[in-house]
């Protein structure tokens, strides 16, 4: 029984070492650059207005 556990432990260590080698080959994808400077600003404003609306800071005039 002890031999089986040792073989399993050695196999697990070898599998771990082989899986670490695959992480070194990974490259992060290139991020896209916005086509216009206004697109990022527009997204930021949209998120700010959405946040204010959800917090009900903007009062509805009725």
DAHU-V72025 format. One line per field, one symbol per residue. ss: DSSP state (2 for helix, 1 for strand, 0 for the rest). phi: phi as a letter, one per 40 degrees, with the letter a starting at -180 (. if undefined). psi: psi as a letter, one per 40 degrees, with the letter a starting at -180 (. if undefined). A space follows every 50 residues. Layout:
# DAHU-V72025
ss=???
phi=???
psi=???
This chain:
# DAHU-V72025
ss=02222222222222222222222200000000000022222222222222 222220000000
phi=.cccccccccccccccccccccccccbccccccdcbcccccccccccccc cccccgcccccb
psi=ddddddddddddddddddddddddehhhihiihidieedddddddddddd ddddefdhhhh.
